[in-house]
Amino acid sequence: MNKIILTVCLIMPINATSAQDNQSRIDSLVTMLKTAGREWNNYAIPLIEIGEPAVPALVEAVRDRNLRPFNRRISAMTLNDIHSPQWVRPALSILFDRDEDPVLRNHVTAGLKGFDLSDVRYDLWKVYEEVSDEFRRLNLAGLLMDADTAMAYRAFYKLFNSTDGYVQQSSLLHLVEIRPGESTSWFLKGIQLDDWMTGNLAMDSLVTSDYFNADDLISVFNEQGSGEEIKWRITYIFGHRQEPESLSLLLDALQDRSWLVHTEAAVGLCRFETEKVNVEMTKLKNDSRDYVRNNSRWVINHMKK
């Protein structure tokens, strides 16, 4: 019994000393972070590795308005990477403070992702409505995903009309994530936008989507005002999907005047059953239009290989 008591007495001071040493290291690193410049990662990385125990001291640093804005921001970024529940309330306090540094308010949003924010959904929406910068609104819309998906849908709906491609793409993916049943409708809007990368994202998504309405795409393809690029994208999609409507759409596209469209159709037809395709190509290989003749013969020869 005496041995056990002695062992406990020896362990407790060691643990206390270890905790004190750890706190001293945290305090030292945070102190350095408060005045750091470009070398700030030298202090942030060890603090991130320490994790939870470093949070209180870092929160104090972020709240210190006597520090340079830069140092408050890097303290917040360090907290974001630790991603502690202890950081949620202080971060929200900064986000909702209209007198705070706007850049800092934007920075703290990264640390709030993934936490249940349903109790502050109306506050988040107010901030979203007040902010004019689209990238900051995008971050706030992301937080609404953890607060109220109906509000998040409204937020991304508004952002989808942005002229910035990145904002469009991010909004598009979130809208589909919230309402997957609307995938075809949203991705179809995406391929009709002017931004090339958004169009590519929507096109590739429609190739693999489990929610697909062929009639909607065919309707847009046949619209009189549909341009070459939109028709090409729709042709590409059907050329990569084994849909009942694919062969018919590709045959129409093969006879389109646009080189981009009829060439894509020829390539797409080669992915389908040889016998069915060759029957149609045989009908077209003597067509009066040279591009139809050439492409149909090319498809027949390619499928022989």
C-alpha positions as CSV (number, residue, x, y, z in Angstrom):
1,M,0.0,0.0,0.0
2,N,2.8,2.4,0.9
3,K,4.5,1.7,-2.4
4,I,1.3,2.6,-4.3
5,I,1.0,5.9,-2.4
6,L,4.6,6.8,-3.1
7,T,4.2,6.0,-6.8
8,V,1.1,8.3,-7.1
9,C,3.0,11.1,-5.3
10,L,5.9,10.8,-7.7
11,I,3.7,10.7,-10.8
12,M,1.5,13.8,-10.0
13,P,4.4,16.3,-9.8
14,I,5.8,15.0,-13.0
15,N,2.4,15.4,-14.8
16,A,2.0,18.9,-13.3
17,T,5.5,19.9,-14.5
18,S,4.8,18.5,-18.0
19,A,1.6,20.5,-18.2
20,Q,3.4,23.7,-17.1
21,D,6.1,23.1,-19.6
22,N,3.5,22.7,-22.4
23,Q,1.7,25.9,-21.4
24,S,5.0,27.7,-21.3
25,R,5.7,26.6,-24.8
26,I,2.2,27.6,-26.0
27,D,2.6,31.0,-24.4
28,S,6.0,31.5,-26.0
29,L,4.8,30.5,-29.5
30,V,1.7,32.7,-29.3
31,T,3.8,35.6,-28.1
32,M,6.0,35.1,-31.2
33,L,2.9,34.8,-33.4
34,K,1.6,38.2,-32.1
35,T,4.6,40.0,-33.7
36,A,5.4,37.6,-36.5
37,G,5.9,38.5,-40.1
38,R,6.5,36.2,-43.1
39,E,8.0,33.5,-40.8
40,W,4.6,33.1,-38.9
41,N,4.3,29.5,-40.0
42,N,7.3,28.7,-37.8
43,Y,5.0,29.4,-34.8
44,A,1.6,28.4,-36.2
45,I,2.5,24.9,-37.2
46,P,3.7,23.8,-33.7
47,L,0.6,25.4,-32.2
48,I,-1.6,23.4,-34.7
49,E,0.3,20.3,-33.6
50,I,-0.4,21.0,-30.0
51,G,-4.1,21.4,-30.8
52,E,-6.8,22.0,-28.2
53,P,-4.5,23.2,-25.3
54,A,-3.4,26.1,-27.5
55,V,-6.9,27.4,-28.3
56,P,-7.5,29.7,-25.3
57,A,-4.2,31.6,-25.8
58,L,-4.8,31.9,-29.5
59,V,-8.4,33.2,-29.0
60,E,-7.0,35.8,-26.7
61,A,-4.6,36.9,-29.4
62,V,-7.4,37.2,-32.0
63,R,-9.4,39.3,-29.7
64,D,-6.6,41.7,-29.0
65,R,-7.3,44.8,-31.1
66,N,-4.0,46.3,-30.1
67,L,-2.3,43.8,-32.4
68,R,-1.7,44.5,-36.1
69,P,-4.6,43.2,-38.2
70,F,-2.2,40.8,-39.9
71,N,-1.3,39.1,-36.6
72,R,-4.9,38.8,-35.5
73,R,-5.7,37.2,-38.9
74,I,-2.8,34.6,-38.7
75,S,-3.9,33.8,-35.2
76,A,-7.4,33.1,-36.5
77,M,-6.0,31.1,-39.4
78,T,-4.1,28.9,-36.9
79,L,-7.3,28.4,-34.9
80,N,-9.1,27.5,-38.1
81,D,-6.6,24.7,-38.7
82,I,-7.0,23.4,-35.2
83,H,-10.7,23.4,-35.8
84,S,-11.8,23.2,-32.2
85,P,-15.3,23.5,-30.8
86,Q,-13.7,26.1,-28.4
87,W,-13.2,28.4,-31.3
88,V,-16.9,28.4,-32.5
89,R,-18.4,31.0,-30.2
90,P,-15.4,33.4,-30.4
91,A,-15.4,33.1,-34.1
92,L,-19.1,33.8,-34.4
93,S,-18.7,36.8,-32.1
94,I,-16.1,38.2,-34.6
95,L,-18.2,37.3,-37.6
96,F,-21.3,39.1,-36.2
97,D,-19.4,42.2,-35.1
98,R,-20.0,44.8,-37.8
99,D,-17.2,47.0,-36.3
100,E,-14.6,44.2,-36.8
101,D,-11.9,44.0,-39.5
102,P,-13.8,42.8,-42.6
103,V,-10.9,40.5,-43.6
104,L,-10.8,38.9,-40.2
105,R,-14.5,38.4,-40.3
106,N,-14.1,36.6,-43.5
107,H,-11.2,34.5,-42.3
108,V,-13.1,33.1,-39.3
109,T,-15.7,31.5,-41.6
110,A,-13.2,28.7,-42.4
111,G,-13.0,27.7,-38.8
112,L,-16.8,27.3,-38.5
113,K,-17.3,24.8,-41.3
114,G,-18.6,21.5,-40.1
115,F,-20.2,22.7,-36.9
116,D,-23.9,22.8,-36.2
117,L,-24.8,26.5,-36.7
118,S,-28.6,26.1,-36.8
119,D,-29.1,28.3,-33.8
120,V,-27.5,31.3,-35.6
121,R,-29.0,30.7,-39.0
122,Y,-30.9,34.0,-39.1
123,D,-27.8,35.9,-38.0
124,L,-25.8,34.3,-40.7
125,W,-28.4,35.2,-43.3
126,K,-28.3,38.8,-42.2
127,V,-24.6,38.9,-42.6
128,Y,-24.9,37.2,-46.0
129,E,-27.4,39.9,-47.1
130,E,-25.2,42.7,-45.9
131,V,-22.0,41.6,-47.6
132,S,-21.4,42.7,-51.2
133,D,-18.2,40.8,-52.0
134,E,-19.2,37.6,-53.8
135,F,-16.3,35.5,-52.5
136,R,-17.2,36.4,-48.9
137,R,-20.8,35.7,-49.6
138,L,-19.8,32.3,-51.0
139,N,-18.1,31.5,-47.7
140,L,-21.2,32.6,-45.8
141,A,-23.4,30.5,-48.0
142,G,-21.1,27.5,-47.2
143,L,-21.8,28.1,-43.5
144,L,-25.5,28.1,-44.1
145,M,-25.1,24.5,-45.3
146,D,-24.4,23.7,-41.6
147,A,-27.3,26.0,-40.4
148,D,-30.3,25.7,-42.7
149,T,-30.2,24.0,-46.2
150,A,-33.2,26.0,-47.4
151,M,-31.4,29.3,-46.7
152,A,-28.2,27.8,-48.2
153,Y,-30.2,27.0,-51.4
154,R,-31.4,30.6,-51.6
155,A,-27.9,31.9,-51.0
156,F,-26.3,29.8,-53.7
157,Y,-29.2,30.5,-56.1
158,K,-28.3,34.2,-55.9
159,L,-24.6,33.5,-56.3
160,F,-25.1,31.3,-59.4
161,N,-25.8,34.5,-61.4
162,S,-22.3,35.8,-60.6
163,T,-20.1,36.7,-63.5
164,D,-17.1,35.0,-61.8
165,G,-16.6,31.4,-63.0
166,Y,-15.3,30.1,-59.6
167,V,-18.4,31.4,-57.8
168,Q,-20.7,30.0,-60.5
169,Q,-19.0,26.5,-60.3
170,S,-19.1,26.4,-56.5
171,S,-22.7,27.6,-56.4
172,L,-23.7,25.0,-59.0
173,L,-22.2,22.1,-57.1
174,H,-23.8,23.2,-53.8
175,L,-27.3,23.6,-55.5
176,V,-27.1,20.1,-56.8
177,E,-25.9,18.8,-53.5
178,I,-28.8,20.3,-51.7
179,R,-31.4,19.2,-54.3
180,P,-30.0,16.3,-56.4
181,G,-33.3,15.8,-58.1
182,E,-32.8,19.1,-59.9
183,S,-29.4,18.0,-61.3
184,T,-30.3,18.0,-64.9
185,S,-32.0,21.4,-64.7
186,W,-29.0,23.1,-63.0
187,F,-26.3,21.4,-65.0
188,L,-28.2,22.3,-68.2
189,K,-28.2,25.9,-67.1
190,G,-24.5,25.5,-66.5
191,I,-23.6,24.4,-70.0
192,Q,-25.4,27.4,-71.3
193,L,-23.3,29.9,-69.4
194,D,-20.5,31.9,-71.0
195,D,-17.9,30.7,-68.6
196,W,-16.0,27.9,-70.3
197,M,-14.9,26.1,-67.0
198,T,-18.4,26.2,-65.6
199,G,-19.7,24.7,-68.9
200,N,-17.1,21.9,-68.7
201,L,-18.0,21.2,-65.1
202,A,-21.7,21.0,-65.9
203,M,-21.0,18.9,-69.0
204,D,-18.8,16.3,-67.2
205,S,-21.3,16.2,-64.4
206,L,-24.2,15.3,-66.7
207,V,-22.1,12.5,-68.2
208,T,-21.9,10.8,-64.8
209,S,-25.1,12.0,-63.0
210,D,-27.5,9.5,-61.6
211,Y,-30.3,12.1,-62.1
212,F,-30.6,12.6,-65.8
213,N,-33.5,13.8,-67.9
214,A,-32.7,13.2,-71.6
215,D,-35.8,15.1,-72.9
216,D,-34.7,18.4,-71.3
217,L,-31.3,18.2,-73.1
218,I,-32.9,17.3,-76.4
219,S,-35.3,20.2,-76.1
220,V,-32.4,22.6,-75.7
221,F,-30.5,21.0,-78.5
222,N,-33.4,21.5,-80.8
223,E,-34.1,25.1,-79.8
224,Q,-33.6,27.5,-82.7
225,G,-31.4,29.8,-80.6
226,S,-29.0,27.2,-79.3
227,G,-25.5,28.0,-80.3
228,E,-22.7,25.7,-81.6
229,E,-21.0,25.3,-78.2
230,I,-24.2,24.3,-76.4
231,K,-25.1,21.8,-79.1
232,W,-21.5,20.4,-79.0
233,R,-21.7,19.9,-75.2
234,I,-25.1,18.1,-75.4
235,T,-23.7,15.9,-78.2
236,Y,-20.7,15.1,-76.1
237,I,-22.9,14.2,-73.1
238,F,-25.1,11.8,-75.2
239,G,-22.0,10.3,-76.8
240,H,-20.8,9.2,-73.3
241,R,-24.1,8.0,-72.0
242,Q,-25.9,4.8,-73.1
243,E,-29.4,6.3,-73.1
244,P,-32.3,5.1,-75.2
245,E,-32.3,8.6,-76.8
246,S,-28.5,8.7,-77.5
247,L,-28.4,7.2,-80.9
248,S,-31.2,9.4,-82.3
249,L,-29.6,12.6,-80.9
250,L,-26.2,11.7,-82.3
251,L,-27.6,11.0,-85.7
252,D,-29.2,14.4,-85.7
253,A,-26.0,16.0,-84.5
254,L,-24.0,14.2,-87.2
255,Q,-26.1,16.1,-89.8
256,D,-25.6,19.5,-88.1
257,R,-23.7,22.1,-90.1
258,S,-21.3,22.9,-87.3
259,W,-17.9,21.1,-87.7
260,L,-17.6,21.0,-83.9
261,V,-21.0,19.3,-83.5
262,H,-21.0,16.8,-86.3
263,T,-17.4,15.7,-85.6
264,E,-18.2,15.1,-81.9
265,A,-21.3,13.1,-83.0
266,A,-19.1,10.9,-85.2
267,V,-16.7,10.2,-82.3
268,G,-19.6,9.5,-80.0
269,L,-21.3,7.1,-82.4
270,C,-18.2,4.9,-82.3
271,R,-19.0,4.1,-78.6
272,F,-22.2,2.4,-79.4
273,E,-23.2,-1.0,-80.7
274,T,-21.6,-1.6,-84.1
275,E,-24.5,-3.3,-85.8
276,K,-27.0,-0.6,-85.0
277,V,-24.7,2.3,-85.9
278,N,-23.6,0.7,-89.2
279,V,-27.2,0.4,-90.4
280,E,-27.7,4.1,-89.9
281,M,-24.2,5.0,-91.4
282,T,-25.0,3.0,-94.5
283,K,-28.1,5.1,-95.1
284,L,-26.0,8.3,-94.8
285,K,-22.8,7.4,-96.6
286,N,-24.2,8.6,-99.9
287,D,-25.9,11.7,-98.5
288,S,-25.8,14.8,-100.7
289,R,-23.9,16.7,-98.0
290,D,-20.2,16.0,-98.1
291,Y,-19.6,16.3,-94.4
292,V,-22.3,13.8,-93.7
293,R,-20.9,11.3,-96.3
294,N,-17.4,11.7,-95.0
295,N,-18.3,11.3,-91.3
296,S,-20.6,8.3,-91.9
297,R,-17.8,6.6,-93.9
298,W,-15.3,7.4,-91.2
299,V,-17.5,5.9,-88.5
300,I,-18.0,2.7,-90.5
301,N,-14.2,2.4,-91.1
302,H,-13.4,3.2,-87.5
303,M,-15.8,0.6,-86.1
304,K,-14.2,-2.1,-88.3
305,K,-10.9,-1.7,-86.4
